[in-house]
Amino acid sequence: GGLEGTAIFIDTENTFRPERIQQMAKSLGLDPKKTLENIHVARAYNSDHQMILAEKAADLAGEYNTKLVVMDSLTSHFRADYTGRGTLAERQQKLNRLLHFLQRKLADKYNLAVLVTNQVMSRPDILFGDPTVPIGGHIVGHTATFRIYLRKGKGEKRIARLIDSPSMPEGECVFKITTGGVTD
């Protein structure tokens, strides 16, 4: 119900948890049932299905006054459906089409936020610094407007680092994930 709108959650890894939404809604004094009614969830089973669900989200966005589309995770199915170096070009082209669709047909057309999560992989050849790199290569890096890298800190703390932004410098903040949601 934020901004008097709804959210669409495209779930590729079976990560959506209604009980977490209920916990956060209760902690904010919101009606958990009404909050869940404003979140439309669809499970994607492969990269083709993921694209179909993005297209369906574009069809529904105006009808449901959608203000947020979440895709968790962007690259999961692409990694599974396109394995090996021989399929890299096809995978990247399809990923590029999906990202531009999310930007043009959802974010720009309906003035809504699109949040995608992405996987990382470890690069053992990196000797100093963080050995993790995002999946999706330059396609993801150049299409995303803001890139935020999330990682665990000490104890219950988490760190969000702004990696790329058109208007803000790199920086980071510390936060916690509690039963009430994200807190600082």
Disulfide bonds with the S-S distance in Angstrom:
none
